[in-house]
Amino acid sequence: MEHIGDMERLHKVFQLLIEIALGNFSYRIERTDKKDELEALTALINIVAEELQSSFLHLGYVSLQESYMQLVHMVFLLDEDYLVVYMNQDVQRFLRLKEDELIHSPFTNIIHEDSLKVWNEQVVHLSNGKAGETELKLDFKNSKGLKHSEYCKVIIFPEDSHSSARLMIITSNVTNNKTRLENKLKQNILQKIHQPATKNERRKEGKFRLEDIKIIRAIGTYIRHHPEKEISSLRELALNFGINEFKLKRGFKATFGMTVFQFLKNERLKNSHLFVRNTQEPFKRIAYQNGFKNASLFTREFRVRYGYTPSDLRKLSQQ
C-alpha cells in the first residue's frame, strides 16, 4: 500500500511538471506529513512553480511595463443550494473535469478541503436575501490531484432577481498581454520617427547597449542564484561583470525597478519565505543560506517585510 501511495505522489509531481511545461504556474502539489526524499522533491517542485510565477509577474510589472493584464479564468453560477448551474469553458481546462461532472453538482466538490472553512465563513453567511459581494482566495482541486489557487470575486444576487442563480464566482489571474505590448511598442517607434528626441532628452535617457542590458540581467540572475553572497560595493560588482558603475546603477534600476541592494534584500526575503513555508529547515540555517548574519536579524527583517514572523508562517503552513 505504501508503494501505491508513493506512486500516486510521484504521479502528481509528473503532472505538475507537465503544467509547468505548458506555462501554467499556478498549480501546486498538496503536502503530506512524510519526511522522505519524495516529499523533499514535492517541496522543491512547488518552489520552482512559485518562483516561475513570481518571475513572470516581476518581468511583466517591472521590465515590460503594462505587458500583463487581468484575465478572467473561471466563471460559475450557483443556485440557492450552491449547485453549479453554469460555468464557462475555461473551467474544464483548468480543473480537467467534464461539464457533466460539474453541472448540478455542489460547488464544494471542487473546492480543496483547505478552503472549505473560508468558503463557509465568508460566503455562505452572505446569502441572507440581500445582494452583496466579497473577495477571497480559494484553492480548487482538479482531476489530477493538483491544487489550483485563484483569487475570486463572489457576487450575491438578491432573492427577487429574475434568475435561478443566487451567486456568481469569478476567478482571475495575470496573463501576458502580447497584443497590447506590440501595439504600444509600434506607437512609440512611430512617434520617435516623426518626433526625434532632443539632445537634452537623449542625454537624460542615457544610452544602454544590448551588451550592457545582457550584463545587467546576468547580474540579476547571479543575485537570484546566490542570495547568500555579500555585495561590498557597486564598483566591485561592476568590475567583476565588466560594466561601468554608472551604467550598472542606472541600468539596474531601469530594468528591475529597484537598486542592486534593494533587489538583493528582496531576493533573500522571498527565498526565505519559500523555504520557511515549504520545508522544515531550521530558521538559523535558512537565515545563513540566504545571507542573513543571524536568526534574530532574519526574523526582524522578515517581520518588517511580511507583517508576521517565520514561526507564524510555519505554524500556519503545517495546519
Salt bridges, closest charged atoms under 4 A:
ASP6 OD1 - ARG9 NH1 3.05
ASP6 OD1 - LYS34 NZ 3.89
GLU19 OE2 - ARG96 NH2 2.55
GLU30 OE1 - HIS112 NE2 2.90
ASP36 OD1 - ARG9 NH2 2.91
GLU39 OE1 - ARG9 NH2 3.25
GLU39 OE2 - ARG31 NE 2.61
GLU50 OE1 - ARG277 NH2 2.21
GLU66 OE1 - ARG180 NH2 3.11
GLU66 OE2 - LYS184 NZ 3.23
ASP90 OD1 - ARG93 NH2 3.43
ASP114 OD2 - HIS112 ND1 3.42
ASP114 OD2 - LYS147 NZ 3.17
GLU133 OE2 - LYS153 NZ 3.02
GLU135 OE2 - LYS153 NZ 2.84
ASP139 OD2 - LYS147 NZ 3.72
GLU150 OE2 - HIS73 ND1 2.69
GLU150 OE2 - HIS148 NE2 2.55
GLU205 OE2 - LYS192 NZ 3.56
ASP212 OD1 - ARG209 NH2 3.18
ASP212 OD2 - LYS247 NZ 3.17
GLU228 OE2 - HIS226 ND1 3.77
GLU230 OE2 - ARG268 NH2 3.46
GLU245 OE1 - ARG235 NE 3.47
GLU267 OE2 - ARG224 NE 4.00
GLU267 OE2 - LYS270 NZ 3.20
GLU281 OE1 - ARG285 NE 3.04
GLU301 OE1 - LYS265 NZ 2.95
